[in-house]
């Protein structure tokens, strides 16, 4: 029952967001000289949005997408059940 509660809470979602924000920040910091000038401001906005800890915070998706594209990368979004959502 404990595992069921764990997966129904937003803690997993928050942990994934924090961990992946750290990875994105590391990449951005390493590459900042070769990236567009608006990236630092977008990163601050993304960090603020993530740390709001809002459940089902879909505001993260367009920000992450914009940053990744501006940083010459991609992003992948998966749902909890890992089913194809089209």
PyMOL Python script that loads the backbone (N, CA, C, O; Angstrom):
from pymol import cmd

cmd.read_pdbstr("""\
ATOM      1  N   UNK A   1       0.823  -1.193   0.000  1.00  0.00           N
ATOM      2  CA  UNK A   1       0.000   0.000   0.000  1.00  0.00           C
ATOM      3  C   UNK A   1       0.872   1.263   0.000  1.00  0.00           C
ATOM      4  O   UNK A   1       0.513   2.279  -0.597  1.00  0.00           O
ATOM      5  N   UNK A   2       2.015   1.182   0.675  1.00  0.00           N
ATOM      6  CA  UNK A   2       2.907   2.339   0.731  1.00  0.00           C
ATOM      7  C   UNK A   2       3.387   2.726  -0.673  1.00  0.00           C
ATOM      8  O   UNK A   2       3.454   3.909  -1.007  1.00  0.00           O
ATOM      9  N   UNK A   3       3.719   1.728  -1.486  1.00  0.00           N
ATOM     10  CA  UNK A   3       4.184   2.009  -2.849  1.00  0.00           C
ATOM     11  C   UNK A   3       3.083   2.667  -3.674  1.00  0.00           C
ATOM     12  O   UNK A   3       3.354   3.564  -4.471  1.00  0.00           O
ATOM     13  N   UNK A   4       1.858   2.229  -3.487  1.00  0.00           N
ATOM     14  CA  UNK A   4       0.741   2.816  -4.218  1.00  0.00           C
ATOM     15  C   UNK A   4       0.591   4.290  -3.866  1.00  0.00           C
ATOM     16  O   UNK A   4       0.387   5.124  -4.749  1.00  0.00           O
ATOM     17  N   UNK A   5       0.690   4.611  -2.584  1.00  0.00           N
ATOM     18  CA  UNK A   5       0.599   6.012  -2.151  1.00  0.00           C
ATOM     19  C   UNK A   5       1.753   6.827  -2.732  1.00  0.00           C
ATOM     20  O   UNK A   5       1.568   7.971  -3.147  1.00  0.00           O
ATOM     21  N   UNK A   6       2.940   6.228  -2.757  1.00  0.00           N
ATOM     22  CA  UNK A   6       4.118   6.917  -3.281  1.00  0.00           C
ATOM     23  C   UNK A   6       3.894   7.335  -4.729  1.00  0.00           C
ATOM     24  O   UNK A   6       4.199   8.468  -5.103  1.00  0.00           O
ATOM     25  N   UNK A   7       3.366   6.431  -5.542  1.00  0.00           N
ATOM     26  CA  UNK A   7       3.175   6.739  -6.949  1.00  0.00           C
ATOM     27  C   UNK A   7       1.971   7.628  -7.205  1.00  0.00           C
ATOM     28  O   UNK A   7       1.882   8.254  -8.261  1.00  0.00           O
ATOM     29  N   UNK A   8       1.051   7.696  -6.268  1.00  0.00           N
ATOM     30  CA  UNK A   8      -0.101   8.575  -6.465  1.00  0.00           C
ATOM     31  C   UNK A   8       0.182   9.992  -5.978  1.00  0.00           C
ATOM     32  O   UNK A   8      -0.565  10.917  -6.295  1.00  0.00           O
ATOM     33  N   UNK A   9       1.251  10.166  -5.216  1.00  0.00           N
ATOM     34  CA  UNK A   9       1.600  11.509  -4.751  1.00  0.00           C
ATOM     35  C   UNK A   9       2.393  12.227  -5.838  1.00  0.00           C
ATOM     36  O   UNK A   9       2.776  11.630  -6.843  1.00  0.00           O
ATOM     37  N   UNK A  10       2.625  13.488  -5.624  1.00  0.00           N
ATOM     38  CA  UNK A  10       3.401  14.250  -6.611  1.00  0.00           C
ATOM     39  C   UNK A  10       4.894  14.248  -6.289  1.00  0.00           C
ATOM     40  O   UNK A  10       5.669  14.923  -6.966  1.00  0.00           O
ATOM     41  N   UNK A  11       5.306  13.500  -5.266  1.00  0.00           N
ATOM     42  CA  UNK A  11       6.717  13.504  -4.872  1.00  0.00           C
ATOM     43  C   UNK A  11       7.619  12.977  -5.986  1.00  0.00           C
ATOM     44  O   UNK A  11       8.690  13.534  -6.224  1.00  0.00           O
ATOM     45  N   UNK A  12       7.208  11.928  -6.661  1.00  0.00           N
ATOM     46  CA  UNK A  12       8.011  11.385  -7.765  1.00  0.00           C
ATOM     47  C   UNK A  12       8.164  12.442  -8.852  1.00  0.00           C
ATOM     48  O   UNK A  12       9.256  12.662  -9.376  1.00  0.00           O
ATOM     49  N   UNK A  13       7.070  13.078  -9.175  1.00  0.00           N
ATOM     50  CA  UNK A  13       7.066  14.140 -10.185  1.00  0.00           C
ATOM     51  C   UNK A  13       8.022  15.267  -9.783  1.00  0.00           C
ATOM     52  O   UNK A  13       8.821  15.731 -10.597  1.00  0.00           O
ATOM     53  N   UNK A  14       7.935  15.700  -8.535  1.00  0.00           N
ATOM     54  CA  UNK A  14       8.810  16.772  -8.052  1.00  0.00           C
ATOM     55  C   UNK A  14      10.270  16.352  -8.098  1.00  0.00           C
ATOM     56  O   UNK A  14      11.124  17.121  -8.538  1.00  0.00           O
ATOM     57  N   UNK A  15      10.562  15.132  -7.643  1.00  0.00           N
ATOM     58  CA  UNK A  15      11.944  14.651  -7.654  1.00  0.00           C
ATOM     59  C   UNK A  15      12.504  14.607  -9.074  1.00  0.00           C
ATOM     60  O   UNK A  15      13.642  15.015  -9.308  1.00  0.00           O
ATOM     61  N   UNK A  16      11.715  14.118 -10.011  1.00  0.00           N
ATOM     62  CA  UNK A  16      12.158  14.091 -11.408  1.00  0.00           C
ATOM     63  C   UNK A  16      12.420  15.504 -11.928  1.00  0.00           C
ATOM     64  O   UNK A  16      13.417  15.748 -12.607  1.00  0.00           O
ATOM     65  N   UNK A  17      11.529  16.418 -11.609  1.00  0.00           N
ATOM     66  CA  UNK A  17      11.709  17.801 -12.057  1.00  0.00           C
ATOM     67  C   UNK A  17      12.975  18.414 -11.472  1.00  0.00           C
ATOM     68  O   UNK A  17      13.726  19.074 -12.190  1.00  0.00           O
ATOM     69  N   UNK A  18      13.228  18.207 -10.168  1.00  0.00           N
ATOM     70  CA  UNK A  18      14.427  18.766  -9.525  1.00  0.00           C
ATOM     71  C   UNK A  18      15.694  18.164 -10.132  1.00  0.00           C
ATOM     72  O   UNK A  18      16.637  18.886 -10.454  1.00  0.00           O
ATOM     73  N   UNK A  19      15.709  16.837 -10.288  1.00  0.00           N
ATOM     74  CA  UNK A  19      16.896  16.167 -10.827  1.00  0.00           C
ATOM     75  C   UNK A  19      17.186  16.598 -12.260  1.00  0.00           C
ATOM     76  O   UNK A  19      18.337  16.842 -12.622  1.00  0.00           O
ATOM     77  N   UNK A  20      16.152  16.689 -13.060  1.00  0.00           N
ATOM     78  CA  UNK A  20      16.368  17.068 -14.456  1.00  0.00           C
ATOM     79  C   UNK A  20      16.669  18.550 -14.616  1.00  0.00           C
ATOM     80  O   UNK A  20      17.359  18.943 -15.556  1.00  0.00           O
ATOM     81  N   UNK A  21      16.161  19.371 -13.714  1.00  0.00           N
ATOM     82  CA  UNK A  21      16.544  20.783 -13.716  1.00  0.00           C
ATOM     83  C   UNK A  21      18.043  20.909 -13.441  1.00  0.00           C
ATOM     84  O   UNK A  21      18.728  21.702 -14.087  1.00  0.00           O
ATOM     85  N   UNK A  22      18.547  20.137 -12.492  1.00  0.00           N
ATOM     86  CA  UNK A  22      19.982  20.171 -12.175  1.00  0.00           C
ATOM     87  C   UNK A  22      20.816  19.758 -13.390  1.00  0.00           C
ATOM     88  O   UNK A  22      21.853  20.362 -13.663  1.00  0.00           O
ATOM     89  N   UNK A  23      20.371  18.744 -14.109  1.00  0.00           N
ATOM     90  CA  UNK A  23      21.099  18.303 -15.311  1.00  0.00           C
ATOM     91  C   UNK A  23      21.069  19.372 -16.399  1.00  0.00           C
ATOM     92  O   UNK A  23      22.077  19.637 -17.053  1.00  0.00           O
ATOM     93  N   UNK A  24      19.908  19.978 -16.580  1.00  0.00           N
ATOM     94  CA  UNK A  24      19.793  21.031 -17.590  1.00  0.00           C
ATOM     95  C   UNK A  24      20.659  22.231 -17.217  1.00  0.00           C
ATOM     96  O   UNK A  24      21.313  22.817 -18.080  1.00  0.00           O
ATOM     97  N   UNK A  25      20.666  22.599 -15.930  1.00  0.00           N
ATOM     98  CA  UNK A  25      21.496  23.720 -15.473  1.00  0.00           C
ATOM     99  C   UNK A  25      22.975  23.434 -15.703  1.00  0.00           C
ATOM    100  O   UNK A  25      23.721  24.323 -16.111  1.00  0.00           O
ATOM    101  N   UNK A  26      23.402  22.206 -15.447  1.00  0.00           N
ATOM    102  CA  UNK A  26      24.807  21.843 -15.659  1.00  0.00           C
ATOM    103  C   UNK A  26      25.182  21.988 -17.132  1.00  0.00           C
ATOM    104  O   UNK A  26      26.248  22.512 -17.457  1.00  0.00           O
ATOM    105  N   UNK A  27      24.313  21.526 -18.011  1.00  0.00           N
ATOM    106  CA  UNK A  27      24.567  21.655 -19.450  1.00  0.00           C
ATOM    107  C   UNK A  27      24.605  23.125 -19.861  1.00  0.00           C
ATOM    108  O   UNK A  27      25.501  23.549 -20.590  1.00  0.00           O
ATOM    109  N   UNK A  28      23.635  23.893 -19.393  1.00  0.00           N
ATOM    110  CA  UNK A  28      23.558  25.315 -19.748  1.00  0.00           C
ATOM    111  C   UNK A  28      24.803  26.047 -19.242  1.00  0.00           C
ATOM    112  O   UNK A  28      25.396  26.837 -19.976  1.00  0.00           O
ATOM    113  N   UNK A  29      25.199  25.792 -18.001  1.00  0.00           N
ATOM    114  CA  UNK A  29      26.376  26.459 -17.432  1.00  0.00           C
ATOM    115  C   UNK A  29      27.641  26.124 -18.209  1.00  0.00           C
ATOM    116  O   UNK A  29      28.515  26.974 -18.378  1.00  0.00           O
ATOM    117  N   UNK A  30      27.737  24.887 -18.681  1.00  0.00           N
ATOM    118  CA  UNK A  30      28.910  24.468 -19.442  1.00  0.00           C
ATOM    119  C   UNK A  30      28.923  25.084 -20.841  1.00  0.00           C
ATOM    120  O   UNK A  30      29.989  25.310 -21.414  1.00  0.00           O
ATOM    121  N   UNK A  31      27.752  25.351 -21.380  1.00  0.00           N
ATOM    122  CA  UNK A  31      27.639  25.791 -22.771  1.00  0.00           C
ATOM    123  C   UNK A  31      27.218  27.244 -22.929  1.00  0.00           C
ATOM    124  O   UNK A  31      26.985  27.695 -24.051  1.00  0.00           O
ATOM    125  N   UNK A  32      27.115  27.983 -21.839  1.00  0.00           N
ATOM    126  CA  UNK A  32      26.495  29.310 -21.850  1.00  0.00           C
ATOM    127  C   UNK A  32      27.109  30.269 -22.878  1.00  0.00           C
ATOM    128  O   UNK A  32      26.400  31.109 -23.432  1.00  0.00           O
ATOM    129  N   UNK A  33      28.382  30.157 -23.132  1.00  0.00           N
ATOM    130  CA  UNK A  33      29.031  31.068 -24.084  1.00  0.00           C
ATOM    131  C   UNK A  33      28.557  30.855 -25.520  1.00  0.00           C
ATOM    132  O   UNK A  33      28.685  31.749 -26.357  1.00  0.00           O
ATOM    133  N   UNK A  34      28.016  29.685 -25.804  1.00  0.00           N
ATOM    134  CA  UNK A  34      27.587  29.357 -27.165  1.00  0.00           C
ATOM    135  C   UNK A  34      26.067  29.348 -27.327  1.00  0.00           C
ATOM    136  O   UNK A  34      25.559  28.881 -28.346  1.00  0.00           O
ATOM    137  N   UNK A  35      25.346  29.853 -26.343  1.00  0.00           N
ATOM    138  CA  UNK A  35      23.882  29.797 -26.362  1.00  0.00           C
ATOM    139  C   UNK A  35      23.276  31.189 -26.505  1.00  0.00           C
ATOM    140  O   UNK A  35      23.938  32.187 -26.220  1.00  0.00           O
ATOM    141  N   UNK A  36      22.027  31.259 -26.942  1.00  0.00           N
ATOM    142  CA  UNK A  36      21.348  32.556 -27.058  1.00  0.00           C
ATOM    143  C   UNK A  36      21.273  33.284 -25.711  1.00  0.00           C
ATOM    144  O   UNK A  36      21.263  32.655 -24.653  1.00  0.00           O
ATOM    145  N   UNK A  37      21.222  34.598 -25.768  1.00  0.00           N
ATOM    146  CA  UNK A  37      21.260  35.430 -24.561  1.00  0.00           C
ATOM    147  C   UNK A  37      20.040  35.296 -23.656  1.00  0.00           C
ATOM    148  O   UNK A  37      20.117  35.634 -22.475  1.00  0.00           O
ATOM    149  N   UNK A  38      18.925  34.814 -24.179  1.00  0.00           N
ATOM    150  CA  UNK A  38      17.716  34.730 -23.354  1.00  0.00           C
ATOM    151  C   UNK A  38      17.657  33.473 -22.483  1.00  0.00           C
ATOM    152  O   UNK A  38      16.752  33.337 -21.660  1.00  0.00           O
ATOM    153  N   UNK A  39      18.600  32.565 -22.652  1.00  0.00           N
ATOM    154  CA  UNK A  39      18.582  31.303 -21.902  1.00  0.00           C
ATOM    155  C   UNK A  39      18.631  31.518 -20.384  1.00  0.00           C
ATOM    156  O   UNK A  39      17.835  30.895 -19.682  1.00  0.00           O
ATOM    157  N   UNK A  40      19.514  32.358 -19.836  1.00  0.00           N
ATOM    158  CA  UNK A  40      19.534  32.520 -18.373  1.00  0.00           C
ATOM    159  C   UNK A  40      18.192  32.983 -17.792  1.00  0.00           C
ATOM    160  O   UNK A  40      17.774  32.499 -16.740  1.00  0.00           O
ATOM    161  N   UNK A  41      17.526  33.905 -18.464  1.00  0.00           N
ATOM    162  CA  UNK A  41      16.218  34.359 -17.973  1.00  0.00           C
ATOM    163  C   UNK A  41      15.176  33.249 -18.057  1.00  0.00           C
ATOM    164  O   UNK A  41      14.359  33.087 -17.150  1.00  0.00           O
ATOM    165  N   UNK A  42      15.208  32.494 -19.135  1.00  0.00           N
ATOM    166  CA  UNK A  42      14.279  31.367 -19.270  1.00  0.00           C
ATOM    167  C   UNK A  42      14.545  30.310 -18.197  1.00  0.00           C
ATOM    168  O   UNK A  42      13.609  29.715 -17.664  1.00  0.00           O
ATOM    169  N   UNK A  43      15.812  30.079 -17.884  1.00  0.00           N
ATOM    170  CA  UNK A  43      16.159  29.106 -16.843  1.00  0.00           C
ATOM    171  C   UNK A  43      15.649  29.560 -15.477  1.00  0.00           C
ATOM    172  O   UNK A  43      15.152  28.744 -14.700  1.00  0.00           O
ATOM    173  N   UNK A  44      15.767  30.848 -15.180  1.00  0.00           N
ATOM    174  CA  UNK A  44      15.245  31.362 -13.902  1.00  0.00           C
ATOM    175  C   UNK A  44      13.739  31.162 -13.812  1.00  0.00           C
ATOM    176  O   UNK A  44      13.214  30.789 -12.763  1.00  0.00           O
ATOM    177  N   UNK A  45      13.059  31.410 -14.910  1.00  0.00           N
ATOM    178  CA  UNK A  45      11.608  31.227 -14.942  1.00  0.00           C
ATOM    179  C   UNK A  45      11.240  29.749 -14.775  1.00  0.00           C
ATOM    180  O   UNK A  45      10.296  29.422 -14.056  1.00  0.00           O
ATOM    181  N   UNK A  46      11.975  28.866 -15.432  1.00  0.00           N
ATOM    182  CA  UNK A  46      11.726  27.429 -15.295  1.00  0.00           C
ATOM    183  C   UNK A  46      11.969  26.979 -13.859  1.00  0.00           C
ATOM    184  O   UNK A  46      11.165  26.241 -13.290  1.00  0.00           O
ATOM    185  N   UNK A  47      13.073  27.421 -13.279  1.00  0.00           N
ATOM    186  CA  UNK A  47      13.380  27.040 -11.896  1.00  0.00           C
ATOM    187  C   UNK A  47      12.270  27.513 -10.951  1.00  0.00           C
ATOM    188  O   UNK A  47      11.825  26.761 -10.083  1.00  0.00           O
ATOM    189  N   UNK A  48      11.836  28.740 -11.120  1.00  0.00           N
ATOM    190  CA  UNK A  48      10.750  29.266 -10.285  1.00  0.00           C
ATOM    191  C   UNK A  48       9.483  28.425 -10.462  1.00  0.00           C
ATOM    192  O   UNK A  48       8.812  28.089  -9.486  1.00  0.00           O
ATOM    193  N   UNK A  49       9.169  28.097 -11.693  1.00  0.00           N
ATOM    194  CA  UNK A  49       7.968  27.314 -11.986  1.00  0.00           C
ATOM    195  C   UNK A  49       8.047  25.928 -11.355  1.00  0.00           C
ATOM    196  O   UNK A  49       7.057  25.435 -10.816  1.00  0.00           O
ATOM    197  N   UNK A  50       9.208  25.300 -11.419  1.00  0.00           N
ATOM    198  CA  UNK A  50       9.378  23.970 -10.826  1.00  0.00           C
ATOM    199  C   UNK A  50       9.251  24.034  -9.308  1.00  0.00           C
ATOM    200  O   UNK A  50       8.605  23.177  -8.704  1.00  0.00           O
ATOM    201  N   UNK A  51       9.859  25.036  -8.689  1.00  0.00           N
ATOM    202  CA  UNK A  51       9.840  25.112  -7.226  1.00  0.00           C
ATOM    203  C   UNK A  51       8.510  25.599  -6.653  1.00  0.00           C
ATOM    204  O   UNK A  51       8.369  25.693  -5.434  1.00  0.00           O
ATOM    205  N   UNK A  52       7.541  25.908  -7.496  1.00  0.00           N
ATOM    206  CA  UNK A  52       6.193  26.197  -7.003  1.00  0.00           C
ATOM    207  C   UNK A  52       5.538  24.937  -6.446  1.00  0.00           C
ATOM    208  O   UNK A  52       4.611  25.018  -5.641  1.00  0.00           O
ATOM    209  N   UNK A  53       6.027  23.764  -6.880  1.00  0.00           N
ATOM    210  CA  UNK A  53       5.497  22.470  -6.432  1.00  0.00           C
ATOM    211  C   UNK A  53       4.002  22.335  -6.665  1.00  0.00           C
ATOM    212  O   UNK A  53       3.301  21.694  -5.882  1.00  0.00           O
ATOM    213  N   UNK A  54       3.520  22.932  -7.728  1.00  0.00           N
ATOM    214  CA  UNK A  54       2.111  22.793  -8.089  1.00  0.00           C
ATOM    215  C   UNK A  54       1.879  21.387  -8.633  1.00  0.00           C
ATOM    216  O   UNK A  54       2.643  20.928  -9.483  1.00  0.00           O
ATOM    217  N   UNK A  55       0.845  20.697  -8.165  1.00  0.00           N
ATOM    218  CA  UNK A  55       0.571  19.375  -8.745  1.00  0.00           C
ATOM    219  C   UNK A  55       0.153  19.515 -10.213  1.00  0.00           C
ATOM    220  O   UNK A  55      -0.562  20.445 -10.586  1.00  0.00           O
ATOM    221  N   UNK A  56       0.611  18.579 -11.023  1.00  0.00           N
ATOM    222  CA  UNK A  56       0.287  18.573 -12.454  1.00  0.00           C
ATOM    223  C   UNK A  56       0.629  19.906 -13.115  1.00  0.00           C
ATOM    224  O   UNK A  56      -0.180  20.468 -13.853  1.00  0.00           O
ATOM    225  N   UNK A  57       1.817  20.398 -12.848  1.00  0.00           N
ATOM    226  CA  UNK A  57       2.237  21.716 -13.323  1.00  0.00           C
ATOM    227  C   UNK A  57       2.625  21.666 -14.803  1.00  0.00           C
ATOM    228  O   UNK A  57       3.793  21.485 -15.146  1.00  0.00           O
ATOM    229  N   UNK A  58       1.644  21.827 -15.652  1.00  0.00           N
ATOM    230  CA  UNK A  58       1.891  21.761 -17.096  1.00  0.00           C
ATOM    231  C   UNK A  58       2.603  23.003 -17.624  1.00  0.00           C
ATOM    232  O   UNK A  58       3.006  23.022 -18.787  1.00  0.00           O
ATOM    233  N   UNK A  59       2.767  24.034 -16.807  1.00  0.00           N
ATOM    234  CA  UNK A  59       3.509  25.231 -17.226  1.00  0.00           C
ATOM    235  C   UNK A  59       4.981  24.916 -17.473  1.00  0.00           C
ATOM    236  O   UNK A  59       5.670  25.654 -18.177  1.00  0.00           O
ATOM    237  N   UNK A  60       5.456  23.824 -16.897  1.00  0.00           N
ATOM    238  CA  UNK A  60       6.852  23.422 -17.068  1.00  0.00           C
ATOM    239  C   UNK A  60       7.128  23.007 -18.516  1.00  0.00           C
ATOM    240  O   UNK A  60       8.203  23.286 -19.046  1.00  0.00           O
ATOM    241  N   UNK A  61       6.167  22.348 -19.153  1.00  0.00           N
ATOM    242  CA  UNK A  61       6.391  21.779 -20.484  1.00  0.00           C
ATOM    243  C   UNK A  61       6.797  22.805 -21.539  1.00  0.00           C
ATOM    244  O   UNK A  61       7.823  22.614 -22.191  1.00  0.00           O
ATOM    245  N   UNK A  62       6.039  23.886 -21.736  1.00  0.00           N
ATOM    246  CA  UNK A  62       6.454  24.826 -22.793  1.00  0.00           C
ATOM    247  C   UNK A  62       7.771  25.539 -22.475  1.00  0.00           C
ATOM    248  O   UNK A  62       8.540  25.858 -23.382  1.00  0.00           O
ATOM    249  N   UNK A  63       8.029  25.785 -21.194  1.00  0.00           N
ATOM    250  CA  UNK A  63       9.301  26.419 -20.824  1.00  0.00           C
ATOM    251  C   UNK A  63      10.473  25.489 -21.113  1.00  0.00           C
ATOM    252  O   UNK A  63      11.467  25.899 -21.714  1.00  0.00           O
ATOM    253  N   UNK A  64      10.353  24.245 -20.685  1.00  0.00           N
ATOM    254  CA  UNK A  64      11.423  23.272 -20.921  1.00  0.00           C
ATOM    255  C   UNK A  64      11.643  23.074 -22.418  1.00  0.00           C
ATOM    256  O   UNK A  64      12.780  22.975 -22.881  1.00  0.00           O
ATOM    257  N   UNK A  65      10.551  23.016 -23.163  1.00  0.00           N
ATOM    258  CA  UNK A  65      10.669  22.852 -24.608  1.00  0.00           C
ATOM    259  C   UNK A  65      11.406  24.034 -25.233  1.00  0.00           C
ATOM    260  O   UNK A  65      12.301  23.843 -26.056  1.00  0.00           O
ATOM    261  N   UNK A  66      11.037  25.238 -24.849  1.00  0.00           N
ATOM    262  CA  UNK A  66      11.670  26.431 -25.420  1.00  0.00           C
ATOM    263  C   UNK A  66      13.163  26.473 -25.091  1.00  0.00           C
ATOM    264  O   UNK A  66      13.988  26.759 -25.958  1.00  0.00           O
ATOM    265  N   UNK A  67      13.501  26.186 -23.838  1.00  0.00           N
ATOM    266  CA  UNK A  67      14.912  26.206 -23.430  1.00  0.00           C
ATOM    267  C   UNK A  67      15.697  25.147 -24.195  1.00  0.00           C
ATOM    268  O   UNK A  67      16.770  25.430 -24.727  1.00  0.00           O
ATOM    269  N   UNK A  68      15.169  23.937 -24.251  1.00  0.00           N
ATOM    270  CA  UNK A  68      15.886  22.859 -24.937  1.00  0.00           C
ATOM    271  C   UNK A  68      16.088  23.164 -26.415  1.00  0.00           C
ATOM    272  O   UNK A  68      17.165  22.923 -26.959  1.00  0.00           O
ATOM    273  N   UNK A  69      15.077  23.682 -27.054  1.00  0.00           N
ATOM    274  CA  UNK A  69      15.220  24.030 -28.475  1.00  0.00           C
ATOM    275  C   UNK A  69      16.219  25.168 -28.665  1.00  0.00           C
ATOM    276  O   UNK A  69      17.032  25.134 -29.589  1.00  0.00           O
ATOM    277  N   UNK A  70      16.161  26.171 -27.795  1.00  0.00           N
ATOM    278  CA  UNK A  70      17.095  27.305 -27.897  1.00  0.00           C
ATOM    279  C   UNK A  70      18.528  26.860 -27.592  1.00  0.00           C
ATOM    280  O   UNK A  70      19.487  27.486 -28.041  1.00  0.00           O
ATOM    281  N   UNK A  71      18.664  25.768 -26.821  1.00  0.00           N
ATOM    282  CA  UNK A  71      19.988  25.246 -26.472  1.00  0.00           C
ATOM    283  C   UNK A  71      20.409  24.118 -27.419  1.00  0.00           C
ATOM    284  O   UNK A  71      21.327  23.354 -27.120  1.00  0.00           O
ATOM    285  N   UNK A  72      19.727  24.025 -28.565  1.00  0.00           N
ATOM    286  CA  UNK A  72      20.066  23.056 -29.608  1.00  0.00           C
ATOM    287  C   UNK A  72      19.896  21.609 -29.143  1.00  0.00           C
ATOM    288  O   UNK A  72      20.674  20.732 -29.518  1.00  0.00           O
ATOM    289  N   UNK A  73      18.880  21.373 -28.332  1.00  0.00           N
ATOM    290  CA  UNK A  73      18.618  20.026 -27.829  1.00  0.00           C
ATOM    291  C   UNK A  73      17.175  19.624 -28.049  1.00  0.00           C
ATOM    292  O   UNK A  73      16.439  20.267 -28.797  1.00  0.00           O
ATOM    293  N   UNK A  74      16.787  18.560 -27.392  1.00  0.00           N
ATOM    294  CA  UNK A  74      15.412  18.067 -27.451  1.00  0.00           C
ATOM    295  C   UNK A  74      14.921  17.819 -26.032  1.00  0.00           C
ATOM    296  O   UNK A  74      15.707  17.820 -25.084  1.00  0.00           O
ATOM    297  N   UNK A  75      13.628  17.609 -25.894  1.00  0.00           N
ATOM    298  CA  UNK A  75      13.082  17.199 -24.608  1.00  0.00           C
ATOM    299  C   UNK A  75      12.155  16.025 -24.847  1.00  0.00           C
ATOM    300  O   UNK A  75      11.597  15.872 -25.934  1.00  0.00           O
ATOM    301  N   UNK A  76      11.995  15.205 -23.834  1.00  0.00           N
ATOM    302  CA  UNK A  76      11.110  14.051 -23.902  1.00  0.00           C
ATOM    303  C   UNK A  76      10.156  14.152 -22.731  1.00  0.00           C
ATOM    304  O   UNK A  76      10.576  14.401 -21.600  1.00  0.00           O
ATOM    305  N   UNK A  77       8.870  13.960 -22.996  1.00  0.00           N
ATOM    306  CA  UNK A  77       7.857  13.979 -21.949  1.00  0.00           C
ATOM    307  C   UNK A  77       7.189  12.619 -21.915  1.00  0.00           C
ATOM    308  O   UNK A  77       6.752  12.109 -22.947  1.00  0.00           O
ATOM    309  N   UNK A  78       7.109  12.033 -20.735  1.00  0.00           N
ATOM    310  CA  UNK A  78       6.429  10.750 -20.581  1.00  0.00           C
ATOM    311  C   UNK A  78       5.362  10.851 -19.514  1.00  0.00           C
ATOM    312  O   UNK A  78       5.510  11.587 -18.538  1.00  0.00           O
ATOM    313  N   UNK A  79       4.292  10.112 -19.704  1.00  0.00           N
ATOM    314  CA  UNK A  79       3.244  10.097 -18.684  1.00  0.00           C
ATOM    315  C   UNK A  79       3.521   8.969 -17.692  1.00  0.00           C
ATOM    316  O   UNK A  79       4.365   8.108 -17.940  1.00  0.00           O
ATOM    317  N   UNK A  80       2.815   8.981 -16.586  1.00  0.00           N
ATOM    318  CA  UNK A  80       3.046   8.003 -15.524  1.00  0.00           C
ATOM    319  C   UNK A  80       2.838   6.573 -16.013  1.00  0.00           C
ATOM    320  O   UNK A  80       3.592   5.677 -15.633  1.00  0.00           O
ATOM    321  N   UNK A  81       1.833   6.349 -16.845  1.00  0.00           N
ATOM    322  CA  UNK A  81       1.542   4.991 -17.301  1.00  0.00           C
ATOM    323  C   UNK A  81       2.402   4.583 -18.502  1.00  0.00           C
ATOM    324  O   UNK A  81       2.400   3.417 -18.898  1.00  0.00           O
ATOM    325  N   UNK A  82       3.129   5.532 -19.076  1.00  0.00           N
ATOM    326  CA  UNK A  82       4.019   5.300 -20.222  1.00  0.00           C
ATOM    327  C   UNK A  82       3.263   4.843 -21.466  1.00  0.00           C
ATOM    328  O   UNK A  82       3.829   4.185 -22.338  1.00  0.00           O
ATOM    329  N   UNK A  83       2.005   5.190 -21.540  1.00  0.00           N
ATOM    330  CA  UNK A  83       1.212   4.879 -22.733  1.00  0.00           C
ATOM    331  C   UNK A  83       1.405   5.995 -23.752  1.00  0.00           C
ATOM    332  O   UNK A  83       1.705   7.136 -23.402  1.00  0.00           O
ATOM    333  N   UNK A  84       1.227   5.642 -25.000  1.00  0.00           N
ATOM    334  CA  UNK A  84       1.318   6.644 -26.051  1.00  0.00           C
ATOM    335  C   UNK A  84       0.103   7.556 -25.978  1.00  0.00           C
ATOM    336  O   UNK A  84      -1.032   7.086 -26.060  1.00  0.00           O
ATOM    337  N   UNK A  85       0.330   8.834 -25.826  1.00  0.00           N
ATOM    338  CA  UNK A  85      -0.768   9.809 -25.756  1.00  0.00           C
ATOM    339  C   UNK A  85      -0.697  10.701 -26.982  1.00  0.00           C
ATOM    340  O   UNK A  85       0.227  11.504 -27.119  1.00  0.00           O
ATOM    341  N   UNK A  86      -1.666  10.562 -27.873  1.00  0.00           N
ATOM    342  CA  UNK A  86      -1.672  11.421 -29.058  1.00  0.00           C
ATOM    343  C   UNK A  86      -2.949  12.217 -29.146  1.00  0.00           C
ATOM    344  O   UNK A  86      -3.127  12.995 -30.083  1.00  0.00           O
TER     345      UNK A  86
END
""", "prot")
cmd.dss("prot")
cmd.show_as("cartoon", "prot")
cmd.util.cbc("prot")
cmd.orient("prot")
